[in-house]
Amino acid sequence: MSPRRYRPPALYTKAPFLQNLLDGMPESVKVIDPQFRVVYANGLSLQNLGTTLNEIRGRSCHQSFYGFQEKCFFCAMGRTLESGQPQVAYCTMSVNGVNRDFEVSTYPIFGSGQKVEYAVEVVKDITPLSKGGALPQSAGKLSSRDKAFGLVFEQMALWAEDGQPVLLQGEKGTGKKSFARALHQRSQRASGPFRVFHCADNPEGECSDGLFGKDGAWEKAVGGTLYLDGICHLAEATQKALANKLSQPTPGNPRVVAATPEDIRILVQEENIRPDFYNCFASRVLHLPPLRERKQDLPFLAQHFIETYRVLTGSPAEKLGPDAMCQLMTYAWPGNIRELETQVERACLMAQGPVIEKLDVAVCAPPPAEKLDNLLNNTEKAYLVDTLAKCRGRVAEAARQAGLSLKTLQRKMKKFSLKAEDF
């Protein structure tokens, strides 16, 4: 349907008081329908966009407000429309060249028969509150409260607009493709295609044809982003051809984001990767850490997946029990976040009540190379980080929730180099 002919119900014109209230809010507010079309946007939203409601009504929300071809990487509208439950997400975006933190809340509007007919999105700038601390940063399926992992989001913001090739290193399941897709959505190429080419699925002799032949991946990704998964499987001739294309950029060529689970320097030393091919990416190489190196993220990620699969599966599960949490924290997670998501989905299906118990969790083997003291410290630190984050750095309140005296909590915070102002 043409946007100009789209005529949604006038939700606000029937209640002028409501329109005045929304227009006076200091947050950006918009209403969308189940097809993600704009029904209403308040005064601040239209002012930020520099347009009128008649110009954007009926158009897709992600294209009108952010210029994305696909749904926004931080979007919670879909979950609200499906579940009928309010959702909250956090994201960091560049505004006039400065990174700012936003809280994105979505709420359902029910019609007859308790059917969700619309969703309301409220976007609040929380930069003065977050201080770069414990609020989770998100990009697609990437999400973290870990400060060390913050480098990933910083690099994403820095590299989004320049269009240069990027090389991602990380084990399977660490979110390399999610990073590439989020990078694409934040770039000026967001309206172009995002294509994935699995190098391992193409025999060496056919890689070049699959990439550069007629209707190949390169041609299909023109004007957008080409994600090369497993570049260690590329034949030498294909590497040479790709290096030539990357060293002589042409307007309209796709941006290349390559990925490998192995250390690229070792691949070069072993002559599996040509030096000239590596040099095309050398200035933009990013390592995505495995889950076992960011254990303090595990409680937050597990709870996120519980809330997701509780809705999708109808599970009664609401949280992890202490024994189940300990079991997850003492596991090595060779499959990383992808494995965690699978295990939480299974646990939600197995759970008989609101608390996921130890028997609902399939993992059981502790990592052989890690000492017990380190495991206990990681578990304790993760719990303290999660508690302080929920209390926004209010130490006295966190001590009460943890069942500790104020002095004990302060001593433990000093032990793990945790500061209240970071939360």
C-alpha positions as CSV (number, residue, x, y, z in Angstrom):
1,M,0.0,0.0,0.0
2,S,1.3,3.4,-0.9
3,P,2.3,5.5,2.2
4,R,0.2,8.4,0.9
5,R,-2.9,6.3,0.9
6,Y,-2.3,4.7,4.3
7,R,-4.9,6.0,6.7
8,P,-4.4,4.4,10.2
9,P,-7.0,5.1,12.9
10,A,-6.6,8.6,14.4
11,L,-5.7,7.3,17.9
12,Y,-4.7,10.8,19.2
13,T,-7.1,13.2,17.3
14,K,-10.0,11.7,19.3
15,A,-8.2,12.8,22.5
16,P,-6.6,16.2,22.1
17,F,-5.4,16.1,25.7
18,L,-3.4,12.9,24.9
19,Q,-1.8,14.6,21.8
20,N,-0.8,17.6,23.9
21,L,0.6,15.3,26.6
22,L,2.7,13.3,24.1
23,D,3.9,16.4,22.3
24,G,5.1,17.9,25.6
25,M,7.2,14.9,26.6
26,P,11.0,15.3,26.6
27,E,11.4,11.9,25.1
28,S,10.9,10.8,21.5
29,V,7.6,8.9,21.2
30,K,6.2,7.0,18.2
31,V,3.3,4.6,17.6
32,I,3.6,1.8,15.0
33,D,1.3,-0.9,13.7
34,P,2.1,-4.7,13.4
35,Q,3.7,-4.0,9.9
36,F,6.1,-1.6,11.5
37,R,4.5,1.4,9.8
38,V,4.4,4.8,11.5
39,V,1.0,5.7,12.9
40,Y,2.1,8.7,15.1
41,A,5.2,10.5,16.2
42,N,5.3,13.2,18.8
43,G,6.7,16.7,18.5
44,L,10.2,15.9,19.6
45,S,10.5,13.0,17.2
46,L,9.4,15.1,14.2
47,Q,11.7,17.9,15.3
48,N,14.7,15.6,15.4
49,L,13.8,14.2,12.0
50,G,13.0,17.6,10.5
51,T,9.8,16.5,8.9
52,T,6.0,16.4,9.4
53,L,3.7,13.5,10.4
54,N,2.0,13.5,7.0
55,E,5.4,12.8,5.4
56,I,6.2,9.7,7.4
57,R,2.8,8.3,8.4
58,G,2.5,4.8,6.8
59,R,6.2,4.5,6.1
60,S,8.4,1.9,7.8
61,C,9.7,3.1,11.2
62,H,13.3,1.9,10.7
63,Q,13.6,3.6,7.3
64,S,11.9,6.9,8.3
65,F,13.8,7.4,11.6
66,Y,17.1,5.6,11.1
67,G,17.5,5.0,7.4
68,F,17.8,1.2,7.9
69,Q,16.6,-1.2,5.2
70,E,15.9,-3.9,7.9
71,K,14.6,-3.6,11.4
72,C,16.9,-1.7,13.8
73,F,19.4,-3.8,15.7
74,F,18.0,-2.5,19.0
75,C,14.4,-2.9,18.1
76,A,12.1,-4.5,20.7
77,M,8.8,-3.6,18.9
78,G,8.5,-7.1,17.4
79,R,8.7,-8.8,20.8
80,T,6.1,-6.4,22.2
81,L,3.7,-7.0,19.3
82,E,4.1,-10.8,19.6
83,S,4.0,-11.2,23.4
84,G,1.9,-8.2,24.5
85,Q,4.6,-7.5,27.1
86,P,6.6,-4.2,27.6
87,Q,10.2,-4.5,26.6
88,V,13.3,-2.4,27.4
89,A,16.5,-2.4,25.3
90,Y,19.7,-0.2,25.4
91,C,21.9,0.9,22.6
92,T,24.7,3.3,21.8
93,M,24.5,5.5,18.7
94,S,26.5,8.3,17.2
95,V,24.7,11.7,17.4
96,N,26.6,14.6,15.6
97,G,29.8,12.5,15.9
98,V,29.4,11.8,19.7
99,N,28.4,8.4,21.1
100,R,25.3,8.6,23.3
101,D,23.4,6.0,25.3
102,F,19.7,5.4,24.8
103,E,17.0,3.5,26.7
104,V,14.4,2.2,24.2
105,S,11.1,1.1,25.9
106,T,8.2,-0.4,24.0
107,Y,4.6,-0.9,25.2
108,P,1.6,-2.6,23.7
109,I,-1.8,-1.0,22.8
110,F,-4.6,-3.6,23.0
111,G,-7.7,-3.6,20.9
112,S,-10.8,-5.7,21.0
113,G,-10.3,-9.3,22.2
114,Q,-7.0,-8.3,24.0
115,K,-5.2,-8.3,20.6
116,V,-2.1,-6.1,20.3
117,E,-3.0,-3.6,17.6
118,Y,-0.2,-1.1,18.0
119,A,3.1,-0.6,19.9
120,V,4.4,2.6,21.5
121,E,8.2,3.3,21.5
122,V,9.7,5.7,23.9
123,V,13.4,6.6,23.3
124,K,15.2,8.3,26.3
125,D,18.7,9.7,26.2
126,I,20.4,8.2,29.4
127,T,24.0,9.3,28.6
128,P,24.2,11.4,31.8
129,L,23.1,8.4,33.9
130,S,25.0,5.5,32.3
131,K,28.5,7.1,32.4
132,G,29.6,4.2,30.2
133,G,29.1,1.8,33.1
134,A,27.0,-1.2,33.7
135,L,24.1,-0.6,31.3
136,P,24.2,-3.3,28.7
137,Q,25.2,-2.2,25.2
138,S,23.5,-4.1,22.3
139,A,23.9,-4.6,18.6
140,G,21.9,-7.3,17.0
141,K,22.5,-10.4,19.0
142,L,25.7,-8.9,20.6
143,S,25.0,-7.7,24.1
144,S,27.4,-7.0,27.0
145,R,27.9,-5.3,30.3
146,D,31.6,-6.1,30.3
147,K,33.8,-3.1,30.0
148,A,36.5,-5.0,28.1
149,F,33.8,-6.0,25.5
150,G,33.0,-2.3,25.2
151,L,35.9,-2.1,22.7
152,V,33.7,-4.1,20.2
153,F,31.0,-1.4,20.3
154,E,33.5,1.4,20.2
155,Q,35.2,0.0,17.1
156,M,31.8,-0.5,15.5
157,A,30.9,3.2,16.0
158,L,34.4,4.2,14.6
159,W,34.3,1.9,11.6
160,A,30.7,2.2,10.6
161,E,31.0,5.1,8.2
162,D,34.5,4.7,6.6
163,G,33.7,1.7,4.4
164,Q,37.1,0.0,4.8
165,P,37.5,-3.8,4.9
166,V,37.2,-5.3,8.4
167,L,38.5,-8.6,9.7
168,L,36.9,-10.3,12.6
169,Q,38.6,-13.0,14.7
170,G,36.8,-15.2,17.2
171,E,35.7,-18.7,18.0
172,K,32.4,-20.1,16.6
173,G,29.4,-18.6,18.3
174,T,31.0,-15.4,19.5
175,G,28.8,-13.2,17.3
176,K,31.0,-12.4,14.2
177,K,28.1,-12.3,11.8
178,S,25.9,-10.3,14.2
179,F,28.7,-7.8,14.4
180,A,29.0,-7.6,10.6
181,R,25.2,-7.1,10.2
182,A,25.1,-4.4,12.9
183,L,28.1,-2.6,11.3
184,H,26.2,-2.7,8.0
185,Q,23.0,-1.3,9.6
186,R,24.9,1.6,11.2
187,S,26.7,2.5,7.9
188,Q,25.6,4.6,4.9
189,R,25.2,1.3,3.1
190,A,22.3,0.3,5.3
191,S,19.8,0.7,2.4
192,G,21.9,-1.8,0.3
193,P,22.1,-5.6,0.5
194,F,23.8,-7.6,3.2
195,R,25.2,-10.9,1.6
196,V,26.8,-13.8,3.3
197,F,29.4,-16.0,1.5
198,H,30.4,-19.2,3.3
199,C,33.9,-20.0,2.0
200,A,34.0,-23.5,3.5
201,D,30.9,-24.5,1.5
202,N,32.6,-23.7,-1.8
203,P,35.3,-26.1,-3.2
204,E,38.5,-24.3,-3.9
205,G,38.1,-24.3,-7.6
206,E,34.6,-22.8,-7.4
207,C,35.2,-20.1,-4.8
208,S,36.3,-17.6,-7.5
209,D,33.2,-18.3,-9.6
210,G,30.9,-18.1,-6.5
211,L,32.4,-14.8,-5.5
212,F,33.1,-13.0,-8.8
213,G,31.0,-14.9,-11.4
214,K,27.8,-13.8,-12.9
215,D,25.2,-13.5,-10.1
216,G,28.0,-14.2,-7.7
217,A,28.2,-12.9,-4.1
218,W,30.2,-9.8,-5.1
219,E,27.7,-8.7,-7.7
220,K,24.7,-9.3,-5.4
221,A,26.4,-7.2,-2.6
222,V,27.1,-4.2,-4.8
223,G,26.2,-1.0,-2.8
224,G,26.0,-3.0,0.4
225,T,28.1,-5.3,2.6
226,L,29.7,-8.7,1.8
227,Y,30.4,-11.0,4.7
228,L,33.0,-13.6,4.0
229,D,32.7,-16.4,6.6
230,G,35.8,-18.6,7.0
231,I,38.4,-16.8,4.8
232,C,41.0,-19.5,5.7
233,H,39.2,-21.7,3.2
234,L,39.8,-19.3,0.3
235,A,42.1,-20.6,-2.5
236,E,45.3,-18.7,-3.1
237,A,44.0,-17.5,-6.5
238,T,40.8,-16.2,-5.0
239,Q,42.7,-14.4,-2.3
240,K,44.8,-12.7,-5.0
241,A,41.8,-11.6,-7.0
242,L,40.1,-10.3,-3.9
243,A,43.2,-8.4,-2.8
244,N,43.4,-6.7,-6.2
245,K,39.7,-5.6,-5.9
246,L,40.2,-4.3,-2.3
247,S,43.4,-2.5,-3.1
248,Q,41.7,-0.6,-6.0
249,P,38.3,0.4,-4.6
250,T,35.6,1.4,-7.1
251,P,32.4,3.4,-6.2
252,G,29.6,1.0,-5.6
253,N,31.8,-2.0,-4.7
254,P,30.6,-3.8,-1.6
255,R,32.3,-3.3,1.8
256,V,34.0,-6.6,2.8
257,V,33.8,-7.9,6.3
258,A,35.8,-11.1,6.6
259,A,35.8,-13.6,9.5
260,T,38.0,-16.4,10.7
261,P,38.0,-18.5,13.9
262,E,41.8,-18.7,13.7
263,D,44.6,-16.2,14.5
264,I,45.2,-14.4,11.2
265,R,48.9,-13.9,11.9
266,I,49.4,-17.7,12.3
267,L,47.6,-18.2,9.0
268,V,50.0,-15.8,7.3
269,Q,53.0,-17.5,8.9
270,E,51.8,-20.9,7.7
271,E,51.2,-19.4,4.3
272,N,47.5,-20.2,4.3
273,I,46.8,-16.5,3.9
274,R,48.6,-14.4,1.3
275,P,50.4,-11.3,2.9
276,D,48.9,-9.0,0.3
277,F,45.4,-10.3,1.2
278,Y,46.0,-9.8,4.9
279,N,47.4,-6.3,4.4
280,C,43.9,-5.2,3.0
281,F,42.5,-5.8,6.5
282,A,45.6,-5.2,8.7
283,S,44.4,-1.8,10.0
284,R,41.0,-3.1,11.1
285,V,41.4,-6.4,12.8
286,L,39.1,-7.0,15.8
287,H,39.1,-10.0,18.2
288,L,35.7,-11.0,19.7
289,P,36.4,-12.6,23.1
290,P,34.9,-16.0,23.9
291,L,32.2,-16.3,26.6
292,R,34.6,-17.9,29.1
293,E,36.6,-14.7,29.1
294,R,33.6,-12.5,29.9
295,K,31.9,-14.7,32.5
296,Q,30.4,-11.6,34.3
297,D,28.1,-11.2,31.2
298,L,26.7,-14.7,31.6
299,P,24.0,-14.0,34.2
300,F,22.8,-11.0,32.1
301,L,22.8,-13.0,28.8
302,A,21.1,-16.0,30.4
303,Q,18.3,-13.9,31.8
304,H,17.9,-12.2,28.4
305,F,17.5,-15.7,26.8
306,I,15.1,-16.8,29.5
307,E,12.8,-13.8,28.9
308,T,12.9,-14.5,25.1
309,Y,12.2,-18.2,25.3
310,R,9.6,-17.9,28.1
311,V,7.5,-16.0,25.6
312,L,8.3,-18.2,22.6
313,T,7.8,-21.6,24.3
314,G,5.2,-20.7,27.0
315,S,7.6,-21.8,29.7
316,P,6.9,-20.9,33.3
317,A,10.6,-20.2,33.8
318,E,11.5,-16.8,35.1
319,K,15.0,-17.0,36.4
320,L,18.0,-19.4,37.2
321,G,18.2,-21.0,40.6
322,P,21.6,-20.7,42.5
323,D,22.7,-24.3,41.6
324,A,21.8,-23.8,38.0
325,M,23.7,-20.5,37.9
326,C,26.8,-22.1,39.5
327,Q,26.6,-24.9,36.9
328,L,26.6,-22.4,34.0
329,M,29.4,-20.4,35.6
330,T,31.7,-23.4,36.0
331,Y,31.3,-24.6,32.4
332,A,33.8,-23.7,29.7
333,W,31.3,-22.9,26.9
334,P,33.2,-24.1,23.9
335,G,30.2,-23.1,21.7
336,N,30.1,-19.6,23.3
337,I,26.9,-17.5,23.2
338,R,25.3,-19.7,20.6
339,E,25.6,-22.7,22.9
340,L,24.4,-20.7,25.9
341,E,21.2,-19.7,24.0
342,T,20.6,-23.4,23.0
343,Q,21.0,-24.5,26.6
344,V,18.7,-21.9,28.0
345,E,16.1,-22.7,25.4
346,R,16.3,-26.4,26.5
347,A,16.2,-25.4,30.2
348,C,13.0,-23.3,29.6
349,L,11.3,-26.3,28.0
350,M,12.4,-28.6,30.9
351,A,11.5,-26.2,33.7
352,Q,8.4,-27.1,35.8
353,G,8.2,-23.8,37.7
354,P,9.4,-20.2,37.8
355,V,13.0,-21.2,38.8
356,I,15.3,-23.2,36.5
357,E,16.9,-25.9,38.6
358,K,20.2,-27.7,38.2
359,L,18.6,-30.8,36.6
360,D,17.0,-28.6,33.9
361,V,20.5,-27.6,32.6
362,A,22.3,-30.1,30.4
363,V,25.9,-28.8,30.8
364,C,27.9,-30.3,33.7
365,A,31.6,-30.6,32.8
366,P,33.8,-28.0,34.5
367,P,36.7,-26.5,32.5
368,P,39.7,-28.7,33.2
369,A,42.3,-25.9,32.9
370,E,40.7,-23.5,35.4
371,K,41.4,-23.7,39.1
372,L,38.5,-23.9,41.6
373,D,39.5,-20.6,43.2
374,N,39.3,-18.9,39.9
375,L,35.8,-20.4,39.2
376,L,34.6,-19.2,42.6
377,N,36.0,-15.7,42.1
378,N,34.4,-15.5,38.6
379,T,31.1,-16.5,40.0
380,E,31.3,-14.1,42.9
381,K,32.4,-11.2,40.7
382,A,29.6,-11.9,38.2
383,Y,27.0,-11.9,41.0
384,L,28.3,-8.6,42.4
385,V,28.4,-6.9,39.0
386,D,24.8,-8.0,38.3
387,T,23.6,-6.8,41.8
388,L,25.4,-3.5,41.5
389,A,24.0,-3.0,38.0
390,K,20.4,-3.6,39.2
391,C,21.0,-1.1,42.0
392,R,22.6,1.5,39.7
393,G,25.7,1.6,41.9
394,R,23.9,2.3,45.2
395,V,26.2,0.3,47.4
396,A,24.0,0.2,50.5
397,E,21.0,-1.1,48.5
398,A,23.3,-3.7,46.8
399,A,24.5,-4.9,50.2
400,R,21.0,-5.4,51.4
401,Q,20.0,-7.4,48.3
402,A,23.2,-9.5,48.5
403,G,22.7,-10.2,52.2
404,L,26.1,-8.7,53.1
405,S,27.2,-6.0,55.5
406,L,28.2,-2.7,53.9
407,K,31.8,-3.2,54.9
408,T,31.9,-6.8,53.5
409,L,30.5,-5.6,50.1
410,Q,33.0,-2.7,50.0
411,R,35.9,-5.1,50.7
412,K,34.7,-7.5,47.9
413,M,34.3,-4.5,45.5
414,K,37.9,-3.5,46.2
415,K,39.0,-7.1,45.7
416,F,37.5,-7.2,42.2
417,S,38.3,-3.6,41.3
418,L,34.6,-2.6,41.1
419,K,33.7,1.0,41.6
420,A,30.2,2.3,42.4
421,E,30.5,5.2,39.9
422,D,30.9,2.7,37.1
423,F,27.3,1.5,37.6
